[in-house]
Amino acid sequence: MLRENSSTMTPQPDTPALLDAIAATREAFAQAKPGSREELLDLAHSLTAALETPSETIQRIGWAEVILQSFFRLSVF
């Protein structure tokens, strides 16, 4: 996969807050609190969106998700 030079990428301002929220939610998940798994998933998706470069997003949408859709279609039939 092609990667952009990370030294030219500016980190998103909310990235440290997302990492802190993930750490806090991890504790709730370890204690099996209701809704903590879903919250971790939402935070993980938000972190991915904050860290992904535009070219990585295009590659994921254009290639990886198409392949997953094919697998889902095959599993249904």
Secondary structure, DSSP 4 states (H G I P E B T S, - for coil): -----GGGPPPPTTHHHHHHHHHHHHHHHHTT-TTHHHHHHHHHHHHHHHH--HHHHHHIIIIIHHHHHHHHHHHH-
